[in-house]
Amino acid sequence: SGKPDPLQYSGLDSPDAVAQTLRQYRNDGYGRTVSNWARCIKVNNEIVGVALGSEIAEDTGFIFQVGVDPVEQNGGYGTMLVRELLQEFARAGMNRAMLGVTVSDGAYRLYQRLDFADVRGVKVYIWTA
């Protein structure tokens, strides 16, 4: 069909699932991407956090994914990654960035601290078998 498979965020716990997500990201399935919009932080030569961004409009970046190893969370790595990504967006001429996050996600507070505005609520429908 030419469209990427839907992301399975809950399945990012295996190397294969992560590789699939990165393939989708790299193949512009979520907006235009460039290498500077894929950021990582290493500690002792191990990746502890990543942030992936894309361009969804000429002036708008999209924070596609931010992840920090649970052992390393609350160490400021998420903040550093998002700030770096926002700086890269600005260098590319984008004057705003968007993302989606649930209110119950700990990252919600991160984005509040970084002055992201909560502009609209979204209804989420869940089906359970």
Backbone as ProteinMPNN parsed JSONL, in Angstrom:
{"seq_chain_A": "SGKPDPLQYSGLDSPDAVAQTLRQYRNDGYGRTVSNWARCIKVNNEIVGVALGSEIAEDTGFIFQVGVDPVEQNGGYGTMLVRELLQEFARAGMNRAMLGVTVSDGAYRLYQRLDFADVRGVKVYIWTA", "coords_chain_A": {"N_chain_A": [[0.823, -1.204, 0.0], [2.174, 1.132, 0.257], [2.183, 2.682, 2.519], [3.621, 3.026, 5.782], [3.812, 0.388, 8.237], [1.704, 0.449, 11.134], [3.037, 1.862, 14.132], [4.2, -0.032, 16.889], [4.285, 0.798, 19.838], [4.226, -0.397, 22.358], [5.67, -2.623, 21.887], [8.38, -2.123, 21.822], [10.403, -3.401, 23.108], [12.171, -5.229, 22.201], [15.082, -6.009, 20.225], [14.434, -6.427, 17.492], [11.943, -5.155, 17.217], [12.627, -2.519, 17.781], [14.395, -2.04, 15.671], [12.591, -2.188, 13.511], [10.984, 0.075, 14.031], [12.911, 2.089, 13.72], [13.526, 1.721, 11.013], [11.082, 2.504, 9.839], [11.009, 5.173, 10.654], [13.353, 6.194, 9.413], [12.704, 5.863, 6.738], [11.105, 7.989, 6.081], [8.471, 7.723, 6.889], [7.128, 9.188, 8.724], [7.141, 11.93, 8.235], [9.574, 14.296, 6.901], [12.956, 13.459, 7.412], [16.192, 14.066, 8.817], [19.642, 13.378, 9.51], [20.553, 14.853, 11.764], [18.343, 15.076, 13.335], [18.019, 12.823, 14.752], [18.905, 11.875, 17.755], [21.173, 10.815, 20.332], [22.192, 9.724, 23.592], [25.029, 8.634, 25.242], [26.329, 6.673, 27.886], [29.12, 5.542, 29.45], [29.781, 4.278, 27.05], [27.389, 3.07, 26.324], [24.177, 3.296, 24.915], [21.851, 5.326, 26.421], [19.704, 6.904, 26.018], [17.418, 8.143, 23.533], [16.267, 10.346, 20.949], [13.989, 11.104, 18.442], [13.228, 13.021, 15.644], [11.151, 14.746, 13.231], [10.204, 16.552, 10.244], [7.136, 18.005, 9.842], [5.805, 20.015, 8.631], [6.651, 22.965, 6.78], [7.545, 24.809, 8.693], [7.466, 23.406, 11.048], [8.48, 21.114, 13.429], [8.386, 17.678, 14.487], [8.311, 15.795, 17.359], [8.995, 12.684, 17.387], [9.727, 10.427, 18.872], [10.907, 9.875, 22.139], [13.066, 8.353, 24.282], [14.298, 6.996, 27.277], [16.453, 4.899, 29.028], [14.956, 3.079, 31.621], [16.434, 2.789, 34.03], [18.052, 4.985, 33.949], [16.378, 7.153, 33.987], [15.104, 10.329, 35.089], [17.498, 11.556, 35.319], [18.051, 13.732, 33.83], [18.518, 13.26, 31.169], [16.45, 13.002, 29.234], [15.538, 15.65, 29.083], [17.866, 16.907, 28.087], [18.049, 15.644, 25.567], [15.643, 16.443, 24.281], [15.961, 19.232, 24.27], [18.265, 19.478, 22.645], [17.218, 18.469, 20.24], [15.225, 20.374, 19.702], [16.854, 22.594, 19.281], [18.138, 21.792, 16.93], [15.924, 21.703, 15.204], [15.323, 24.449, 15.155], [17.647, 25.443, 13.931], [17.175, 24.46, 11.419], [15.237, 26.094, 10.521], [12.708, 25.796, 11.556], [10.116, 26.997, 13.522], [8.493, 26.025, 15.455], [7.444, 23.175, 17.394], [5.88, 20.004, 17.64], [4.229, 17.384, 19.483], [2.968, 14.287, 20.75], [1.57, 13.135, 23.756], [0.493, 11.203, 26.531], [-1.411, 12.262, 29.368], [-0.935, 10.827, 31.66], [1.597, 9.848, 31.339], [4.94, 9.969, 32.422], [6.592, 11.627, 30.961], [5.017, 13.741, 30.258], [5.193, 15.748, 32.221], [7.84, 16.489, 31.789], [7.672, 17.759, 29.259], [6.003, 19.878, 29.939], [7.702, 21.29, 31.663], [9.53, 22.138, 29.785], [8.215, 24.115, 28.497], [6.219, 23.406, 26.63], [3.0, 23.775, 25.312], [-0.14, 22.6, 26.34], [-2.351, 22.053, 24.099], [-4.693, 20.821, 23.225], [-7.088, 18.421, 24.21], [-7.327, 14.928, 23.642], [-9.522, 12.453, 22.613], [-9.366, 9.114, 23.513], [-9.941, 5.911, 22.444], [-10.472, 2.684, 23.598], [-10.398, -0.723, 22.971], [-11.164, -3.763, 24.42], [-10.61, -7.198, 24.539]], "CA_chain_A": [[0.0, 0.0, 0.0], [3.048, 2.299, 0.262], [2.171, 3.304, 3.836], [4.334, 2.208, 6.764], [3.009, -0.311, 9.221], [1.544, 1.254, 12.352], [4.037, 1.6, 15.168], [3.776, -0.788, 18.053], [5.103, 1.343, 20.909], [4.335, -1.324, 23.473], [6.558, -3.704, 21.513], [9.749, -1.639, 21.617], [11.267, -4.013, 24.104], [13.07, -6.2, 21.588], [15.898, -5.403, 19.172], [13.728, -6.45, 16.206], [10.908, -4.119, 17.224], [13.315, -1.229, 17.692], [14.896, -1.936, 14.296], [11.443, -1.882, 12.654], [10.628, 1.474, 14.274], [13.943, 2.928, 13.102], [13.345, 1.642, 9.555], [9.938, 3.344, 9.503], [11.442, 6.557, 10.854], [14.348, 6.531, 8.395], [12.081, 5.856, 5.414], [10.215, 9.148, 6.001], [7.092, 7.35, 7.144], [6.56, 10.105, 9.709], [7.637, 13.251, 7.887], [10.961, 14.347, 6.412], [13.951, 13.291, 8.466], [17.617, 14.233, 8.518], [20.413, 12.708, 10.562], [20.663, 15.677, 12.975], [17.11, 14.983, 14.117], [18.091, 11.572, 15.507], [19.884, 12.181, 18.792], [21.31, 9.804, 21.379], [23.122, 9.998, 24.683], [25.723, 7.428, 25.696], [27.013, 6.684, 29.174], [30.028, 4.387, 29.45], [29.688, 3.681, 25.719], [26.079, 2.427, 26.159], [23.109, 4.258, 24.647], [20.877, 5.378, 27.515], [18.538, 7.673, 25.603], [17.313, 8.542, 22.128], [15.168, 11.227, 20.545], [13.834, 11.117, 16.994], [12.353, 14.091, 15.2], [10.889, 14.854, 11.797], [9.565, 17.801, 9.824], [5.793, 17.697, 9.353], [5.429, 21.171, 7.823], [7.859, 23.755, 6.517], [7.99, 25.509, 9.901], [7.074, 22.635, 12.225], [9.099, 19.839, 13.716], [7.578, 16.743, 15.269], [9.099, 14.907, 18.208], [8.435, 11.383, 17.066], [9.981, 9.476, 19.953], [11.957, 10.139, 23.123], [13.13, 7.225, 25.202], [15.462, 6.918, 28.163], [16.496, 3.659, 29.793], [14.324, 3.306, 32.929], [17.441, 2.918, 35.089], [18.674, 6.303, 33.82], [15.377, 8.211, 34.003], [15.222, 11.367, 36.12], [18.879, 12.018, 35.359], [18.177, 14.887, 32.946], [18.819, 12.879, 29.785], [15.319, 13.353, 28.376], [15.584, 17.103, 28.898], [18.977, 17.215, 27.171], [17.709, 15.171, 24.227], [14.602, 17.296, 23.695], [16.548, 20.555, 23.999], [19.119, 19.346, 21.453], [16.357, 18.3, 19.079], [14.605, 21.676, 19.434], [17.897, 23.449, 18.687], [18.314, 21.352, 15.542], [14.757, 22.184, 14.468], [15.487, 25.892, 14.953], [18.691, 25.626, 12.909], [16.588, 24.1, 10.123], [14.22, 27.091, 10.185], [11.399, 25.484, 12.127], [9.908, 27.846, 14.686], [7.655, 25.353, 16.445], [7.531, 21.718, 17.421], [4.698, 19.352, 18.188], [4.383, 16.009, 19.927], [1.807, 13.741, 21.432], [1.91, 12.415, 24.98], [-0.651, 11.071, 27.419], [-1.253, 12.998, 30.624], [-0.432, 9.925, 32.694], [2.993, 9.519, 31.042], [5.882, 10.82, 33.141], [7.16, 12.608, 30.041], [4.124, 14.903, 30.21], [5.792, 16.784, 33.075], [9.044, 16.951, 31.096], [7.294, 18.711, 28.219], [5.52, 21.081, 30.627], [8.882, 22.035, 32.132], [10.203, 22.712, 28.619], [7.301, 25.145, 27.975], [5.253, 22.972, 25.631], [1.634, 24.096, 25.708], [-1.139, 21.552, 26.151], [-3.304, 22.813, 23.3], [-5.995, 20.173, 23.08], [-7.25, 17.067, 24.702], [-7.651, 13.97, 22.595], [-10.257, 11.291, 23.102], [-8.717, 7.845, 23.194], [-10.888, 4.818, 22.572], [-9.769, 1.425, 23.803], [-11.196, -1.94, 22.875], [-10.562, -4.854, 25.158], [-11.259, -8.483, 24.234]], "C_chain_A": [[0.857, 1.253, 0.0], [3.086, 3.011, 1.599], [2.92, 2.408, 4.817], [3.348, 1.484, 7.673], [2.836, 0.586, 10.438], [2.602, 0.873, 13.378], [3.427, 0.823, 16.312], [4.629, -0.338, 19.231], [5.274, 0.356, 22.05], [5.294, -2.457, 23.157], [7.989, -3.275, 21.313], [10.717, -2.233, 22.628], [12.178, -5.096, 23.525], [13.886, -5.51, 20.501], [15.195, -5.382, 17.812], [12.673, -5.359, 16.121], [11.53, -2.728, 17.104], [13.827, -1.013, 16.268], [13.764, -1.591, 13.331], [11.025, -0.42, 12.802], [11.637, 2.402, 13.596], [13.86, 2.885, 11.578], [12.191, 2.535, 9.114], [10.32, 4.819, 9.597], [12.358, 6.996, 9.711], [13.74, 6.632, 7.002], [11.042, 6.959, 5.252], [8.751, 8.785, 6.164], [6.384, 8.312, 8.08], [7.053, 11.53, 9.478], [9.08, 13.174, 7.421], [11.911, 14.246, 7.586], [15.338, 13.611, 7.929], [18.394, 13.692, 9.718], [20.513, 13.528, 11.842], [19.43, 15.604, 13.86], [16.978, 13.626, 14.787], [19.235, 11.748, 16.498], [19.996, 11.011, 19.76], [22.313, 10.294, 22.416], [23.71, 8.658, 25.111], [26.35, 7.685, 27.055], [27.832, 5.405, 29.214], [29.88, 3.565, 28.168], [28.398, 2.889, 25.473], [25.045, 3.511, 25.899], [22.102, 4.179, 25.784], [19.639, 6.173, 27.136], [18.603, 8.047, 24.14], [16.151, 9.512, 21.961], [15.169, 11.263, 19.024], [12.846, 12.207, 16.617], [12.181, 14.073, 13.701], [10.269, 16.215, 11.519], [8.198, 17.443, 9.254], [5.185, 18.847, 8.56], [6.681, 22.021, 7.697], [8.416, 24.421, 7.77], [7.787, 24.704, 11.175], [7.803, 21.299, 12.308], [8.158, 18.972, 14.534], [8.514, 15.857, 16.062], [8.409, 13.555, 18.164], [8.585, 10.404, 18.224], [11.093, 10.0, 20.842], [11.926, 8.951, 24.078], [14.417, 7.243, 25.989], [15.348, 5.612, 28.941], [15.894, 3.921, 31.176], [15.316, 3.474, 34.077], [18.031, 4.325, 35.102], [17.668, 7.453, 33.858], [15.549, 9.095, 35.223], [16.658, 11.834, 36.308], [19.115, 13.203, 34.432], [18.426, 14.539, 31.489], [17.681, 13.216, 28.822], [15.296, 14.834, 28.068], [16.681, 17.484, 27.916], [18.63, 16.824, 25.74], [16.678, 16.079, 23.554], [15.164, 18.676, 23.379], [17.446, 20.525, 22.759], [18.276, 19.25, 20.187], [15.687, 19.627, 18.713], [15.615, 22.65, 18.818], [18.129, 23.076, 17.229], [17.135, 21.786, 14.671], [14.91, 23.667, 14.155], [16.548, 26.178, 13.894], [18.156, 25.332, 11.506], [15.457, 25.057, 9.721], [12.831, 26.791, 10.707], [11.225, 26.281, 13.418], [8.913, 27.259, 15.682], [7.833, 23.842, 16.32], [6.278, 21.179, 18.096], [5.064, 17.943, 18.633], [3.059, 15.563, 20.513], [2.268, 12.948, 22.637], [0.642, 12.309, 25.825], [-0.356, 11.757, 28.747], [-0.658, 12.111, 31.711], [1.034, 9.527, 32.486], [3.895, 10.483, 31.808], [6.503, 11.891, 32.261], [6.284, 13.853, 29.914], [4.703, 16.057, 31.029], [7.073, 17.345, 32.457], [8.681, 18.029, 30.08], [6.704, 19.988, 28.824], [6.7, 21.933, 31.083], [9.621, 22.712, 30.986], [9.302, 23.69, 27.855], [6.463, 24.703, 26.78], [3.869, 23.289, 26.174], [0.723, 22.907, 25.403], [-2.305, 22.205, 25.418], [-4.64, 22.121, 23.083], [-5.963, 18.762, 23.653], [-7.648, 16.159, 23.534], [-8.426, 12.824, 23.224], [-9.531, 10.039, 22.613], [-9.74, 6.75, 23.45], [-10.107, 3.508, 22.647], [-10.775, 0.289, 23.705], [-10.453, -3.032, 23.605], [-11.333, -6.139, 24.845], [-11.648, -9.193, 25.512]], "O_chain_A": [[0.336, 2.343, -0.233], [3.943, 3.87, 1.805], [2.87, 1.183, 4.708], [2.208, 1.912, 7.851], [3.713, 1.393, 10.746], [3.007, -0.285, 13.476], [2.259, 1.012, 16.652], [5.594, -1.014, 19.589], [6.348, 0.276, 22.647], [5.698, -3.187, 24.062], [8.757, -4.002, 20.684], [11.734, -1.624, 22.956], [12.871, -5.794, 24.266], [13.429, -4.527, 19.917], [15.345, -4.42, 17.058], [12.52, -4.712, 15.085], [11.005, -1.866, 16.399], [13.702, 0.084, 15.724], [13.957, -0.783, 12.423], [10.744, 0.248, 11.807], [11.252, 3.389, 12.969], [14.095, 3.897, 10.918], [12.309, 3.249, 8.118], [9.987, 5.612, 8.716], [12.151, 8.053, 9.116], [14.216, 7.409, 6.175], [10.185, 6.872, 4.373], [7.88, 9.471, 5.631], [5.162, 8.256, 8.215], [7.347, 12.25, 10.432], [9.729, 12.133, 7.527], [11.7, 14.869, 8.627], [15.615, 13.447, 6.741], [17.847, 13.569, 10.813], [20.553, 12.944, 12.926], [19.469, 16.027, 15.015], [15.922, 13.313, 15.338], [20.403, 11.767, 16.109], [19.02, 10.294, 19.984], [23.155, 11.152, 22.149], [22.989, 7.682, 25.315], [26.838, 8.781, 27.332], [27.297, 4.311, 29.032], [29.858, 2.334, 28.196], [28.323, 2.118, 24.516], [25.032, 4.534, 26.584], [21.565, 3.112, 26.08], [18.632, 6.13, 27.843], [19.678, 8.243, 23.574], [15.187, 9.498, 22.727], [16.214, 11.431, 18.395], [11.763, 12.308, 17.194], [12.969, 13.458, 12.982], [9.864, 16.932, 12.434], [8.102, 16.671, 8.299], [4.166, 18.673, 7.892], [7.654, 21.819, 8.423], [9.63, 24.581, 7.897], [7.918, 25.246, 12.273], [7.749, 20.476, 11.394], [7.246, 19.474, 15.192], [9.414, 15.235, 15.497], [7.388, 13.324, 18.813], [7.666, 9.639, 18.518], [12.102, 10.508, 20.353], [10.875, 8.597, 24.611], [15.495, 7.477, 25.441], [14.28, 5.267, 29.448], [16.279, 4.885, 31.838], [15.051, 4.237, 35.006], [18.463, 4.806, 36.149], [18.065, 8.615, 33.77], [16.071, 8.668, 36.254], [16.997, 12.433, 37.329], [20.255, 13.637, 34.262], [18.533, 15.436, 30.653], [17.934, 13.671, 27.706], [15.063, 15.234, 26.928], [16.457, 18.291, 27.014], [18.887, 17.584, 24.807], [16.832, 16.439, 22.387], [14.87, 19.231, 22.32], [17.397, 21.431, 21.927], [18.59, 19.881, 19.178], [15.593, 19.963, 17.533], [15.267, 23.436, 17.936], [18.3, 23.956, 16.385], [17.329, 22.193, 13.525], [14.657, 24.098, 13.03], [16.365, 27.058, 13.054], [18.637, 25.896, 10.523], [14.8, 24.85, 8.701], [11.871, 27.466, 10.335], [12.085, 26.244, 14.299], [8.533, 27.924, 16.646], [8.295, 23.319, 15.306], [5.701, 21.803, 18.987], [6.078, 17.386, 18.213], [2.153, 16.365, 20.739], [3.231, 12.184, 22.561], [-0.184, 13.222, 25.83], [0.79, 11.824, 29.19], [0.051, 12.601, 32.59], [1.641, 8.929, 33.375], [3.636, 11.686, 31.835], [6.897, 12.948, 32.754], [6.766, 14.909, 29.503], [4.701, 17.205, 30.583], [7.358, 18.536, 32.585], [9.306, 19.088, 30.043], [6.89, 21.071, 28.269], [6.698, 23.152, 30.909], [10.267, 23.742, 31.184], [9.589, 24.047, 26.713], [6.035, 25.545, 25.991], [3.601, 23.094, 27.359], [0.813, 22.294, 24.339], [-3.154, 22.841, 26.043], [-5.631, 22.787, 22.782], [-4.968, 18.042, 23.584], [-8.242, 16.615, 22.557], [-8.022, 12.288, 24.256], [-9.141, 9.937, 21.45], [-10.329, 6.668, 24.528], [-9.198, 3.265, 21.853], [-11.859, 0.343, 24.284], [-9.247, -3.203, 23.426], [-12.563, -6.157, 24.884], [-12.206, -10.289, 25.464]]}, "name": "protein", "num_of_chains": 1, "seq": "SGKPDPLQYSGLDSPDAVAQTLRQYRNDGYGRTVSNWARCIKVNNEIVGVALGSEIAEDTGFIFQVGVDPVEQNGGYGTMLVRELLQEFARAGMNRAMLGVTVSDGAYRLYQRLDFADVRGVKVYIWTA"}
